[in-house]
Amino acid sequence: MSTVSLVTGANRGIGREVCSSLAARGHTVLLTARDASAAQAAASDIPGAVPLRLDVTDPESIAAAVREVAHRFGKLDVLVNNAAISYDTWQRAISADLGVVREAAETNLYGPWLLVEEFLPLLRASEHPRIVNVSSEAGSLASMGGGTPAYAVTKAALNALTRMLAAELRGERILVNAVCPGWVATDWAARAAARSPRERPAWCGRPCCQTTARPAASSATAALFPGSQSCPCTAH
């Protein structure tokens, strides 16, 4: 059986390009979206992609997706937590609408967390299981300033979760990484960004990125292949 990969928030932008890149490498790609018709439309353009409805904020939707993957494949090799919301450029931390922050946390943090918990038995059934959390420079404590509080805080929390999962699952040989795709022009983010989702990013140049990265259309595919090591930039 081929490598089975599931990507959340994959009907457009970075998620869709990750699906395309993985499918080109022979993966069976589960292209997920909150809306079943959106998943179907996106998957129809990618050979090897299988549409699957999945709302990362809905435990029942997650449970249904787990049952479907278990029934059809009996395992999951790669989980890419890509879905994210609320790039709240209009807010500042000192006056933030905490309702917006809570809503962002449901998708950006609790969704990936619950997906890992629920898909873990299927990941354990894989010979080379991988979990990749798509994060952002906005979540880096080293460079964090003011602005976009909902997005920045939830991505920082996702980075912390990544470190914890990597430590707890290392003994089971489940590699867990976070990746930052960089400033990419998508429907959701800034269209003025210099790079499209299809273009490969410039890596930071640290030894970890030099050993982890593979020639790939999207940075989120870099940590997925057998033999990769968890990148010290994000997870040990």
Secondary structure as GFF3:
##gff-version 3
##sequence-region A 1 236
A	DSSP	beta_strand	4	7	.	.	.	ID=ss1
A	DSSP	alpha_helix	13	24	.	.	.	ID=ss2
A	DSSP	beta_strand	28	33	.	.	.	ID=ss3
A	DSSP	alpha_helix	36	43	.	.	.	ID=ss4
A	DSSP	beta_strand	49	53	.	.	.	ID=ss5
A	DSSP	alpha_helix	59	72	.	.	.	ID=ss6
A	DSSP	beta_strand	78	81	.	.	.	ID=ss7
A	DSSP	three_ten_helix	93	95	.	.	.	ID=ss8
A	DSSP	alpha_helix	98	105	.	.	.	ID=ss9
A	DSSP	pi_helix	106	110	.	.	.	ID=ss10
A	DSSP	alpha_helix	111	124	.	.	.	ID=ss11
A	DSSP	beta_strand	130	134	.	.	.	ID=ss12
A	DSSP	three_ten_helix	137	139	.	.	.	ID=ss13
A	DSSP	alpha_helix	149	169	.	.	.	ID=ss14
A	DSSP	three_ten_helix	170	172	.	.	.	ID=ss15
A	DSSP	beta_strand	175	179	.	.	.	ID=ss16
A	DSSP	alpha_helix	207	212	.	.	.	ID=ss17
A	DSSP	three_ten_helix	219	221	.	.	.	ID=ss18
###
